[in-house]
Amino acid sequence: YDGHFFVRRLTETPDVASKPMEIIPCTALDDYWRQACGGKIKPVDFIIIDVEGAELSVFEGARQTFASSPNLTMIMECTERVPEIGSLLREFEFDIYHWGSGQSQLLPTEIERGSLVALRRIHADVT
């Protein structure tokens, strides 16, 4: 047993009645950020995400934040629904990297379980 408790929506847990649970109210990142910024979502440059299995829900609730943040970098722990997360991040033109400790640098990788870095793809200005 690894001691992790993964976040699940009540509708995703078939045996809800048989397990102890704690219900915690949540707010989508877009809604929180809009409220914190006085009604308009402002650009974000850096986000750390470690939410024990709820990564896709966080990303789905951050679409407007992603769209308004051209320089966004994220450090994230991906644990579940990795293909769907990859699709969403590609939609917003993120490239995925892992830390190559032997090389002491970020190395391009495919989306996978584990600790990853997502960087917004840089577009060269064409004149």
C-alpha positions as CSV (number, residue, x, y, z in Angstrom):
1,Y,0.0,0.0,0.0
2,D,1.6,3.3,-1.1
3,G,-0.4,5.7,1.1
4,H,-1.9,7.7,-1.8
5,F,-5.6,8.5,-1.9
6,F,-6.7,9.3,-5.4
7,V,-9.3,11.9,-6.0
8,R,-12.5,10.7,-7.7
9,R,-15.8,12.2,-8.6
10,L,-18.7,10.5,-6.8
11,T,-20.0,9.4,-10.1
12,E,-16.7,7.6,-10.9
13,T,-16.8,5.5,-7.8
14,P,-19.1,2.5,-8.1
15,D,-19.0,1.4,-4.5
16,V,-19.5,4.9,-2.9
17,A,-21.5,3.6,0.0
18,S,-19.0,1.0,1.2
19,K,-16.0,3.4,1.5
20,P,-15.3,6.2,4.0
21,M,-15.1,9.5,2.2
22,E,-14.7,13.2,2.7
23,I,-16.6,15.5,0.4
24,I,-14.6,18.7,-0.4
25,P,-16.0,21.5,-2.4
26,C,-13.9,22.5,-5.4
27,T,-13.7,25.4,-7.8
28,A,-12.5,25.3,-11.3
29,L,-9.2,27.2,-11.8
30,D,-10.8,29.4,-14.4
31,D,-13.6,30.4,-12.0
32,Y,-11.1,31.0,-9.1
33,W,-8.7,33.0,-11.3
34,R,-11.5,35.1,-12.8
35,Q,-12.8,36.0,-9.3
36,A,-9.3,36.7,-8.0
37,C,-8.6,39.0,-11.0
38,G,-11.7,41.1,-10.7
39,G,-13.7,39.4,-13.4
40,K,-11.1,38.9,-16.1
41,I,-8.7,36.0,-16.4
42,K,-5.1,37.3,-16.5
43,P,-2.1,35.4,-17.9
44,V,-0.4,33.0,-15.6
45,D,3.3,32.0,-16.1
46,F,3.7,29.1,-13.7
47,I,1.5,26.4,-12.2
48,I,2.4,23.3,-10.1
49,I,-0.2,20.5,-10.2
50,D,-0.1,17.5,-7.9
51,V,-3.7,16.5,-7.3
52,E,-3.6,12.7,-6.9
53,G,-5.5,11.6,-9.9
54,A,-7.6,14.6,-10.6
55,E,-5.3,16.2,-13.2
56,L,-7.7,15.9,-16.1
57,S,-10.4,17.7,-14.1
58,V,-8.0,20.5,-13.2
59,F,-7.0,20.9,-16.8
60,E,-10.6,20.9,-18.1
61,G,-11.4,23.6,-15.6
62,A,-8.4,25.7,-16.7
63,R,-9.0,26.0,-20.4
64,Q,-9.6,29.8,-20.3
65,T,-6.5,30.2,-18.1
66,F,-4.5,28.2,-20.6
67,A,-5.8,30.2,-23.5
68,S,-4.9,33.5,-21.9
69,S,-1.4,32.4,-20.8
70,P,1.0,32.2,-23.7
71,N,4.1,31.8,-21.5
72,L,2.7,29.2,-19.2
73,T,5.0,26.5,-17.7
74,M,3.6,23.7,-15.6
75,I,5.2,21.2,-13.4
76,M,2.8,18.3,-12.9
77,E,2.4,14.8,-11.5
78,C,0.3,12.8,-13.9
79,T,-1.2,9.6,-12.4
80,E,-4.4,8.8,-14.3
81,R,-6.1,9.4,-17.6
82,V,-2.8,10.2,-19.2
83,P,-4.0,9.9,-22.9
84,E,-6.8,12.4,-22.3
85,I,-4.4,14.8,-20.6
86,G,-2.0,14.5,-23.5
87,S,-4.8,15.4,-26.0
88,L,-5.8,18.4,-24.0
89,L,-2.2,19.7,-23.6
90,R,-1.6,19.2,-27.3
91,E,-4.7,21.2,-28.0
92,F,-3.2,24.1,-26.2
93,E,0.3,23.6,-27.8
94,F,2.2,22.4,-24.8
95,D,5.4,20.3,-25.3
96,I,6.1,17.7,-22.6
97,Y,9.5,17.1,-21.0
98,H,10.9,15.1,-18.1
99,W,14.0,16.0,-16.1
100,G,17.0,14.0,-17.2
101,S,19.0,13.9,-14.0
102,G,22.0,12.3,-15.8
103,Q,22.1,15.2,-18.3
104,S,20.8,17.9,-15.8
105,Q,18.3,19.2,-18.4
106,L,14.8,18.9,-19.6
107,L,14.4,16.2,-22.2
108,P,11.4,15.9,-24.6
109,T,9.1,13.0,-23.9
110,E,5.7,11.7,-24.7
111,I,3.0,12.2,-22.1
112,E,3.3,9.4,-19.4
113,R,2.7,8.7,-15.8
114,G,5.0,10.5,-13.5
115,S,6.6,14.0,-12.9
116,L,6.5,16.1,-16.1
117,V,7.1,19.6,-17.3
118,A,4.7,21.2,-19.8
119,L,6.1,24.2,-21.7
120,R,4.0,26.3,-24.1
121,R,5.4,25.8,-27.7
122,I,7.3,28.8,-28.9
123,H,6.3,30.1,-32.3
124,A,9.0,31.9,-34.3
125,D,7.8,35.2,-35.7
126,V,7.6,35.0,-39.5
127,T,8.2,38.3,-41.2
